[in-house]
Amino acid sequence: MVMALLSMIMAMLAFYYWPDGREGTRDIAPRERTRQVLAEQASPRNQSRYLGMMSRVPAGALKNRFVVILPGEKEYAAFSASMREKGLKVLARVDVLNALLVQADDAPAMELLAASIPEGAVLEHDFESLCPDLVELSLPDDLESWEAAFHARLGFPDDVNRGRGVQVAMLGFRVVPHPVLASASIFQYAAPQLGEGDSWYGTAMASVLLGRDEYVRGVAPSAQLKVFPVLSADGRGDSFSIAAAIVSAVDSGASLVCVLSSTQGYTALMLATVDYASKRNALVIAPASDAGGVHYPAALDGVLVVAGVDRKGRTLGRDSRAGIHAPGVGIPVAAPEGQVALVDGSGSSVMIVAGALAGLMYETPGLAPQPAAALLFEYASGTGLASGAAPGLLDVERVRMRNVPGLRDMAVTGIDSVPAGPGLRTVRVAVQNKGTAMTAFTLEVSSGARLFRFTNPGLPGNHREVFSFEAPDSGPIEARVSALANDINSENDVMIVGTE
């Protein structure tokens, strides 16, 4: 009996070590071993779940295009090999994140894909991306004077070296040659999958940052711009391309990554790329939605969201996640056929904020993007109000003067009102000390033929105070703040709302 049992054990071991009667080895190649693991992990229950997910196409998703994120490098290699063996087309990949974009055109292909996905992997849809609208306006009679006033309002210094040594990535359209960009440092990455043709949007946005022209002066003209096209000439792209370009931009050395297109669908891959950038000391910047609603990557934590405002400080869109506001109306840009134009849109606001950051990083060697962004927030013209002038309005001059002692600059930064009963409204007025010295001031507000007066014996530098009171619900509201001594800027002392 003992001999018979030993013989049976030996036969089983022989079958394991020498399959098909040929001499073999127990040391299976790593890729083959991983394939066996994947085959064991792809349970029927998971296959059914994946198939159900693939068959439901949410709004904005691209049909038959799926993103798979593998839990590790071995699983990634095995899954990639499995796609080749099964004849499924891999459209794109992000190797550092173990992510692939796979096309499965019909039910059998989806079944093959579902059967190949191991435990721990993420399967999600690829979403269409679109670019914000860019509205071209007519030119003012004296564009040069208007452009100079535009820069003065922003507080950008007239310094052609501003931004030198800072690499900025722009994800959107290609940039085409233009006289305004003749001296600009631009490196453009190829994107043959997008086909031929160009939009002037990319060139316009590049000129906001880099323009060197008497009419179109860039906010950081000596920064280096790296262009990663992710949109075809008709303005269409996808979320996977944005995610892949964020990784490529960071790997290329860009510290500021401007994403000018957006999607309506959340993806774990997009979140992973934002985290990838943050861990490598880079900052992703994206526009708030001009049309409202939730858009990505702007809705993700870790992204600096920028909303455009008009000349009265009113936001262009309705995205409540906007972190900082910048001008987005009447921005001088390069236009087709060597011309210039004024445009509206939050894409230009993104480039203005990127230029502000590049300028700070140039002026303060060693300053990283995240601390630079924190300075923009700290010294922005905040109001604390729900309406009126936008909270967090970019103020480059205030940031640049943050360490100058003894400055007094009182400003009215916002007014809003809500109904408070028959014939009454509750008015709120925000006042900010944009200087660096403790400043006493008076505030006078006229509303409905009544005058209200308030005093403060001393507001510290960079602090705000909101005054709230009931007033007649009729007519415009005018607020005027007066520092008791040496206000360095009288242009921001008065604000009027309720008139056009």
C-alpha positions as CSV (number, residue, x, y, z in Angstrom):
1,M,0.0,0.0,0.0
2,V,2.8,2.4,0.9
3,M,4.6,1.7,-2.4
4,A,1.3,2.2,-4.4
5,L,0.7,5.5,-2.6
6,L,4.3,6.8,-3.4
7,S,3.8,5.8,-7.0
8,M,0.6,7.8,-7.2
9,I,2.3,10.9,-5.7
10,M,5.3,10.6,-8.1
11,A,2.9,10.4,-11.1
12,M,1.1,13.6,-9.9
13,L,4.4,15.5,-9.6
14,A,5.5,14.3,-13.0
15,F,2.3,15.7,-14.5
16,Y,2.9,19.0,-12.8
17,Y,6.6,19.3,-13.7
18,W,6.4,17.9,-17.2
19,P,3.1,18.8,-18.9
20,D,2.3,17.2,-22.2
21,G,5.0,14.6,-21.6
22,R,7.8,17.1,-22.4
23,E,10.6,18.0,-20.1
24,G,9.8,21.3,-18.4
25,T,10.5,23.5,-15.5
26,R,8.5,24.8,-12.5
27,D,9.9,28.2,-13.0
28,I,7.2,29.7,-15.2
29,A,8.1,33.1,-16.9
30,P,6.8,36.1,-14.9
31,R,4.4,37.2,-17.6
32,E,2.9,33.7,-18.0
33,R,2.5,33.5,-14.2
34,T,0.7,36.8,-14.1
35,R,-1.6,35.7,-16.9
36,Q,-2.6,32.7,-14.9
37,V,-3.3,34.9,-11.9
38,L,-5.4,37.2,-14.0
39,A,-7.4,34.3,-15.4
40,E,-8.1,33.0,-11.9
41,Q,-9.1,36.5,-10.6
42,A,-11.5,37.3,-13.4
43,S,-14.5,35.8,-11.7
44,P,-17.9,35.4,-13.4
45,R,-19.4,37.8,-10.9
46,N,-17.0,40.5,-11.8
47,Q,-17.4,39.9,-15.5
48,S,-21.1,40.4,-15.2
49,R,-20.6,43.6,-13.2
50,Y,-18.1,44.9,-15.8
51,L,-20.4,44.1,-18.7
52,G,-23.3,45.9,-17.0
53,M,-21.1,49.0,-16.5
54,M,-20.0,48.9,-20.2
55,S,-23.5,48.6,-21.5
56,R,-24.6,51.8,-19.6
57,V,-23.3,54.9,-21.4
58,P,-23.6,57.9,-19.1
59,A,-24.0,61.5,-20.5
60,G,-20.8,62.6,-22.2
61,A,-19.2,59.2,-22.4
62,L,-17.7,58.0,-25.6
63,K,-19.3,54.8,-26.8
64,N,-17.1,51.7,-26.9
65,R,-14.1,53.3,-25.3
66,F,-13.0,52.1,-21.9
67,V,-10.3,53.0,-19.4
68,V,-8.7,50.2,-17.4
69,I,-6.4,51.0,-14.5
70,L,-4.4,48.0,-13.3
71,P,-3.4,47.6,-9.6
72,G,0.3,47.0,-10.3
73,E,3.0,46.7,-13.0
74,K,2.8,42.9,-13.3
75,E,-0.9,43.1,-13.8
76,Y,-0.5,45.9,-16.3
77,A,2.0,43.9,-18.4
78,A,-0.1,40.8,-18.3
79,F,-3.3,42.8,-19.2
80,S,-1.5,44.5,-22.1
81,A,-0.4,41.2,-23.5
82,S,-3.9,39.8,-23.1
83,M,-5.3,42.6,-25.2
84,R,-2.9,41.8,-28.0
85,E,-3.7,38.1,-27.9
86,K,-7.5,38.8,-27.9
87,G,-7.3,41.3,-30.7
88,L,-8.7,44.2,-28.7
89,K,-7.3,47.6,-29.7
90,V,-5.4,49.6,-27.2
91,L,-5.8,53.2,-28.3
92,A,-3.5,54.9,-25.7
93,R,-1.7,54.2,-22.4
94,V,-0.3,56.0,-19.4
95,D,2.5,53.6,-18.3
96,V,3.4,55.3,-15.0
97,L,-0.2,54.9,-13.8
98,N,-0.8,51.4,-15.3
99,A,-3.7,52.7,-17.4
100,L,-4.9,51.8,-20.9
101,L,-7.6,53.1,-23.2
102,V,-9.2,50.1,-24.9
103,Q,-11.8,50.0,-27.7
104,A,-14.4,47.3,-27.6
105,D,-16.8,47.8,-30.5
106,D,-19.4,45.0,-29.9
107,A,-20.8,42.6,-27.4
108,P,-18.2,39.8,-28.0
109,A,-15.4,42.3,-27.7
110,M,-16.9,43.6,-24.4
111,E,-17.1,40.1,-23.1
112,L,-13.5,39.5,-23.9
113,L,-12.5,42.7,-22.2
114,A,-14.6,41.9,-19.1
115,A,-13.1,38.4,-18.8
116,S,-9.6,39.9,-18.8
117,I,-10.0,42.5,-16.0
118,P,-8.5,41.2,-12.7
119,E,-9.5,42.0,-9.1
120,G,-8.3,45.3,-7.9
121,A,-8.5,47.0,-11.3
122,V,-10.6,50.0,-12.2
123,L,-12.9,50.0,-15.3
124,E,-14.4,53.3,-16.3
125,H,-15.7,55.2,-19.4
126,D,-13.7,57.6,-21.5
127,F,-15.6,61.0,-21.7
128,E,-15.7,63.6,-24.5
129,S,-13.9,66.8,-23.7
130,L,-14.8,70.2,-25.1
131,C,-13.2,73.6,-25.0
132,P,-14.8,76.7,-23.5
133,D,-16.3,79.1,-25.9
134,L,-14.1,82.0,-27.0
135,V,-16.1,85.1,-28.1
136,E,-14.3,87.6,-30.3
137,L,-15.2,91.2,-29.8
138,S,-14.6,94.3,-31.9
139,L,-11.5,96.4,-31.1
140,P,-11.6,99.7,-29.2
141,D,-10.6,102.8,-31.1
142,D,-7.3,103.0,-29.1
143,L,-6.3,99.5,-28.4
144,E,-2.8,100.4,-27.2
145,S,-4.1,102.7,-24.4
146,W,-6.8,100.2,-23.5
147,E,-4.2,97.4,-23.2
148,A,-2.0,99.5,-21.0
149,A,-4.9,100.2,-18.7
150,F,-5.7,96.5,-18.7
151,H,-2.2,95.6,-17.4
152,A,-2.3,98.4,-14.9
153,R,-5.5,97.1,-13.4
154,L,-4.0,93.7,-13.0
155,G,-0.9,95.0,-11.4
156,F,1.5,93.3,-13.7
157,P,4.9,95.1,-14.0
158,D,6.2,96.1,-17.4
159,D,9.1,93.6,-17.4
160,V,9.9,91.6,-20.5
161,N,11.9,89.1,-18.3
162,R,8.9,88.2,-16.2
163,G,8.4,84.4,-16.0
164,R,12.0,83.5,-17.1
165,G,13.0,80.1,-16.0
166,V,9.4,78.9,-15.4
167,Q,7.9,76.2,-17.6
168,V,4.2,76.4,-18.3
169,A,2.2,73.6,-20.1
170,M,-0.9,74.4,-22.0
171,L,-3.3,71.5,-22.8
172,G,-5.7,72.4,-25.6
173,F,-5.2,73.4,-29.3
174,R,-2.1,73.7,-31.3
175,V,-0.3,77.0,-31.6
176,V,0.4,78.5,-35.0
177,P,3.0,81.1,-35.9
178,H,1.9,84.7,-35.3
179,P,3.8,88.0,-35.2
180,V,2.7,88.6,-31.6
181,L,4.6,85.3,-30.6
182,A,7.7,85.9,-32.8
183,S,10.1,86.1,-29.8
184,A,8.2,83.6,-27.6
185,S,9.7,80.4,-26.3
186,I,7.3,77.7,-27.3
187,F,7.8,73.9,-27.6
188,Q,5.0,72.1,-29.2
189,Y,4.4,68.3,-28.9
190,A,3.1,66.3,-31.8
191,A,-0.4,64.8,-31.8
192,P,-0.9,63.0,-35.1
193,Q,-4.1,61.3,-33.8
194,L,-5.9,64.7,-33.9
195,G,-5.6,65.1,-37.6
196,E,-4.8,68.2,-39.6
197,G,-6.2,71.7,-39.1
198,D,-5.8,74.2,-36.3
199,S,-8.0,76.5,-34.2
200,W,-6.9,80.1,-33.4
201,Y,-7.9,79.4,-29.8
202,G,-4.5,77.9,-28.9
203,T,-2.6,80.8,-30.5
204,A,-4.8,83.4,-28.7
205,M,-4.3,81.7,-25.3
206,A,-0.5,81.5,-25.8
207,S,-0.4,85.2,-26.6
208,V,-2.1,86.0,-23.2
209,L,0.9,84.5,-21.6
210,L,3.8,85.3,-24.0
211,G,2.7,88.1,-26.3
212,R,5.4,90.7,-27.1
213,D,3.5,93.3,-29.0
214,E,2.5,96.9,-28.3
215,Y,-1.2,95.7,-28.4
216,V,-0.8,92.2,-26.9
217,R,1.6,92.1,-24.1
218,G,1.9,88.8,-22.3
219,V,1.7,88.6,-18.5
220,A,4.8,86.4,-18.3
221,P,6.5,87.0,-21.7
222,S,9.7,85.1,-20.9
223,A,8.2,81.9,-19.5
224,Q,8.6,78.8,-21.6
225,L,5.4,77.4,-23.0
226,K,5.0,73.7,-23.7
227,V,2.0,73.0,-25.9
228,F,0.2,69.6,-25.6
229,P,-2.6,69.4,-28.2
230,V,-5.5,67.4,-26.8
231,L,-8.3,68.8,-29.1
232,S,-9.0,68.5,-32.8
233,A,-9.5,71.5,-34.9
234,D,-13.3,71.3,-34.2
235,G,-12.6,71.5,-30.4
236,R,-13.2,67.8,-29.5
237,G,-11.1,65.5,-27.4
238,D,-11.4,63.0,-24.5
239,S,-10.7,62.7,-20.8
240,F,-8.0,60.0,-21.3
241,S,-6.0,62.4,-23.6
242,I,-6.2,65.1,-20.9
243,A,-5.0,62.8,-18.2
244,A,-2.1,61.4,-20.4
245,A,-1.1,65.0,-21.3
246,I,-1.0,66.1,-17.6
247,V,1.4,63.3,-16.9
248,S,3.5,64.1,-20.0
249,A,3.6,67.8,-19.1
250,V,4.8,67.1,-15.6
251,D,7.4,64.6,-16.8
252,S,8.6,67.3,-19.3
253,G,9.4,69.6,-16.4
254,A,6.4,71.9,-16.5
255,S,5.5,73.2,-13.0
256,L,2.2,74.9,-14.1
257,V,-0.2,72.8,-16.2
258,C,-3.1,74.7,-17.8
259,V,-5.9,72.4,-18.9
260,L,-8.2,74.5,-21.2
261,S,-10.7,71.8,-22.0
262,S,-13.0,69.9,-19.7
263,T,-15.3,66.9,-19.4
264,Q,-18.6,66.3,-17.7
265,G,-17.6,62.9,-16.3
266,Y,-15.5,62.0,-13.3
267,T,-12.7,59.5,-13.9
268,A,-10.4,58.0,-11.3
269,L,-7.6,58.4,-13.9
270,M,-8.0,62.1,-14.0
271,L,-7.8,62.3,-10.2
272,A,-4.7,60.1,-10.3
273,T,-3.0,62.5,-12.7
274,V,-3.8,65.5,-10.5
275,D,-2.3,63.6,-7.6
276,Y,0.7,62.7,-9.7
277,A,1.3,66.3,-10.5
278,S,1.0,67.4,-6.9
279,K,3.5,64.9,-5.7
280,R,6.0,66.1,-8.3
281,N,5.6,69.8,-7.2
282,A,3.5,70.8,-10.2
283,L,0.1,72.5,-10.1
284,V,-2.9,71.8,-12.4
285,I,-4.9,75.0,-13.3
286,A,-8.3,74.7,-15.0
287,P,-11.2,77.1,-15.9
288,A,-14.5,77.1,-14.0
289,S,-17.4,76.3,-16.2
290,D,-18.8,79.4,-17.9
291,A,-22.1,77.5,-18.3
292,G,-22.3,76.2,-14.8
293,G,-22.5,72.6,-13.7
294,V,-19.8,70.2,-12.6
295,H,-16.8,69.8,-14.9
296,Y,-13.5,68.0,-14.7
297,P,-10.7,68.5,-13.9
298,A,-11.9,71.7,-12.2
299,A,-14.1,69.8,-9.8
300,L,-11.2,67.7,-8.4
301,D,-9.4,68.5,-5.2
302,G,-5.9,69.7,-5.8
303,V,-6.8,71.8,-9.0
304,L,-6.5,75.6,-9.0
305,V,-9.9,76.6,-10.4
306,V,-10.1,80.0,-12.2
307,A,-13.2,81.9,-13.1
308,G,-13.4,84.8,-15.5
309,V,-15.0,88.1,-14.4
310,D,-16.2,91.2,-16.3
311,R,-15.0,94.7,-15.6
312,K,-17.5,95.1,-12.7
313,G,-16.2,91.9,-11.1
314,R,-19.2,89.7,-12.0
315,T,-18.4,86.1,-12.8
316,L,-18.9,84.8,-16.3
317,G,-20.2,81.4,-15.1
318,R,-22.0,79.7,-12.2
319,D,-19.3,77.3,-11.0
320,S,-19.2,77.6,-7.2
321,R,-15.9,75.8,-6.9
322,A,-14.0,78.6,-8.5
323,G,-11.0,79.3,-6.2
324,I,-9.7,82.6,-7.7
325,H,-11.0,85.0,-10.2
326,A,-9.3,87.0,-13.0
327,P,-10.4,89.2,-15.9
328,G,-12.1,87.2,-18.6
329,V,-13.7,89.9,-20.7
330,G,-12.1,92.1,-23.3
331,I,-8.7,90.3,-23.2
332,P,-6.2,91.4,-26.0
333,V,-5.0,88.3,-27.9
334,A,-3.5,87.2,-31.2
335,A,-6.1,86.7,-33.9
336,P,-6.1,84.9,-37.3
337,E,-4.1,86.2,-40.2
338,G,-1.7,88.1,-38.0
339,Q,-4.4,90.3,-36.5
340,V,-5.3,91.1,-32.9
341,A,-8.7,91.0,-31.1
342,L,-10.4,91.3,-27.8
343,V,-12.0,88.0,-26.5
344,D,-14.2,86.8,-23.6
345,G,-13.8,83.5,-21.9
346,S,-12.4,81.9,-18.7
347,G,-9.6,80.2,-20.7
348,S,-7.8,83.6,-20.9
349,S,-8.4,83.9,-17.1
350,V,-6.5,80.7,-16.6
351,M,-3.5,82.0,-18.6
352,I,-3.5,85.2,-16.7
353,V,-3.4,83.4,-13.4
354,A,-0.6,81.1,-14.7
355,G,1.3,84.2,-15.7
356,A,0.8,85.7,-12.3
357,L,2.2,82.5,-10.7
358,A,5.1,82.3,-13.2
359,G,6.0,86.0,-12.4
360,L,6.0,85.3,-8.6
361,M,8.2,82.2,-9.1
362,Y,10.6,84.3,-11.3
363,E,10.8,87.1,-8.7
364,T,11.2,84.7,-5.8
365,P,13.7,81.9,-6.9
366,G,12.9,78.6,-5.2
367,L,9.2,79.5,-4.7
368,A,7.1,76.4,-5.6
369,P,3.7,76.5,-7.4
370,Q,1.6,75.6,-4.4
371,P,3.1,78.3,-2.1
372,A,2.8,80.8,-5.0
373,A,-0.8,80.0,-5.4
374,A,-1.3,80.4,-1.6
375,L,0.0,84.0,-2.0
376,L,-2.5,84.8,-4.7
377,F,-5.3,83.6,-2.4
378,E,-4.0,85.4,0.6
379,Y,-3.7,88.8,-1.1
380,A,-6.6,88.5,-3.5
381,S,-9.4,91.1,-3.3
382,G,-11.7,89.0,-1.2
383,T,-15.2,90.1,-0.2
384,G,-16.9,87.3,1.7
385,L,-20.1,88.1,-0.2
386,A,-22.2,85.7,-2.2
387,S,-22.7,88.1,-5.0
388,G,-21.4,91.4,-6.4
389,A,-17.6,91.6,-7.0
390,A,-16.2,88.1,-7.1
391,P,-14.5,86.8,-4.0
392,G,-10.8,86.0,-4.5
393,L,-10.2,88.5,-7.3
394,L,-6.6,88.4,-8.5
395,D,-4.4,91.3,-7.4
396,V,-0.8,90.9,-8.5
397,E,0.3,94.3,-7.3
398,R,-0.9,93.6,-3.8
399,V,1.1,90.3,-3.8
400,R,4.2,92.0,-5.0
401,M,4.0,94.7,-2.3
402,R,3.2,92.3,0.5
403,N,6.5,93.0,2.3
404,V,6.6,96.8,1.9
405,P,6.0,98.3,5.3
406,G,3.7,101.3,6.1
407,L,1.3,101.0,3.1
408,R,-2.3,102.1,3.6
409,D,-4.8,101.2,0.9
410,M,-8.5,101.0,1.9
411,A,-10.8,99.6,-0.8
412,V,-14.5,98.7,-1.2
413,T,-14.3,95.2,-2.6
414,G,-18.0,94.1,-2.8
415,I,-21.6,95.1,-2.4
416,D,-24.7,92.9,-2.3
417,S,-28.3,93.0,-1.1
418,V,-31.2,90.8,-0.3
419,P,-34.9,91.6,0.3
420,A,-35.6,92.3,4.0
421,G,-39.4,93.1,4.0
422,P,-41.8,95.5,2.3
423,G,-39.7,98.3,0.8
424,L,-36.5,97.2,2.5
425,R,-33.3,95.4,1.7
426,T,-30.4,94.2,3.7
427,V,-27.2,95.7,2.2
428,R,-23.8,94.3,2.8
429,V,-20.6,96.2,1.9
430,A,-17.1,94.6,2.1
431,V,-14.1,96.7,2.9
432,Q,-10.5,95.5,2.7
433,N,-7.3,97.0,3.9
434,K,-5.1,96.1,0.9
435,G,-2.1,97.8,2.5
436,T,0.4,96.6,5.2
437,A,-0.2,99.1,8.0
438,M,-3.0,99.4,10.5
439,T,-5.5,102.0,9.0
440,A,-8.4,103.9,10.4
441,F,-11.2,104.7,8.0
442,T,-14.8,105.8,7.5
443,L,-17.3,104.2,5.2
444,E,-20.3,106.1,3.7
445,V,-23.0,104.2,1.9
446,S,-25.9,105.8,0.0
447,S,-29.0,103.7,-0.6
448,G,-32.5,104.9,-1.5
449,A,-31.8,108.5,-0.8
450,R,-30.4,107.7,2.7
451,L,-26.8,108.0,3.8
452,F,-25.2,105.5,6.2
453,R,-21.9,106.2,7.9
454,F,-19.6,103.7,9.7
455,T,-16.1,104.1,11.3
456,N,-13.3,101.7,12.2
457,P,-10.4,103.0,14.4
458,G,-7.9,100.5,12.9
459,L,-8.1,97.6,10.5
460,P,-4.9,95.6,10.1
461,G,-3.2,95.1,6.8
462,N,-4.7,92.5,4.5
463,H,-7.8,92.3,6.7
464,R,-11.5,92.6,5.7
465,E,-14.7,93.8,7.4
466,V,-18.3,93.4,6.2
467,F,-20.9,96.0,7.1
468,S,-24.5,94.9,7.1
469,F,-27.6,97.1,7.5
470,E,-31.2,97.6,6.3
471,A,-31.9,100.3,3.8
472,P,-34.8,101.4,1.4
473,D,-35.2,98.9,-1.4
474,S,-34.8,101.4,-4.3
475,G,-32.2,102.8,-6.5
476,P,-28.4,102.1,-6.8
477,I,-26.1,101.6,-3.9
478,E,-22.9,103.6,-3.7
479,A,-20.2,102.9,-1.1
480,R,-17.2,105.1,-0.5
481,V,-14.3,104.3,1.9
482,S,-11.9,107.0,3.2
483,A,-8.6,106.2,5.0
484,L,-7.9,108.9,7.6
485,A,-4.3,109.3,6.3
486,N,-2.2,108.5,3.3
487,D,-4.3,106.2,1.1
488,I,-2.0,105.2,-1.7
489,N,-4.7,104.2,-4.2
490,S,-7.9,106.2,-4.5
491,E,-9.2,104.3,-7.6
492,N,-10.6,101.4,-5.4
493,D,-12.3,103.7,-2.8
494,V,-15.7,103.8,-4.5
495,M,-18.1,101.1,-5.8
496,I,-21.6,101.5,-7.2
497,V,-24.1,98.7,-8.0
498,G,-27.5,98.8,-9.4
499,T,-26.7,100.8,-12.6
500,E,-25.5,99.7,-16.0
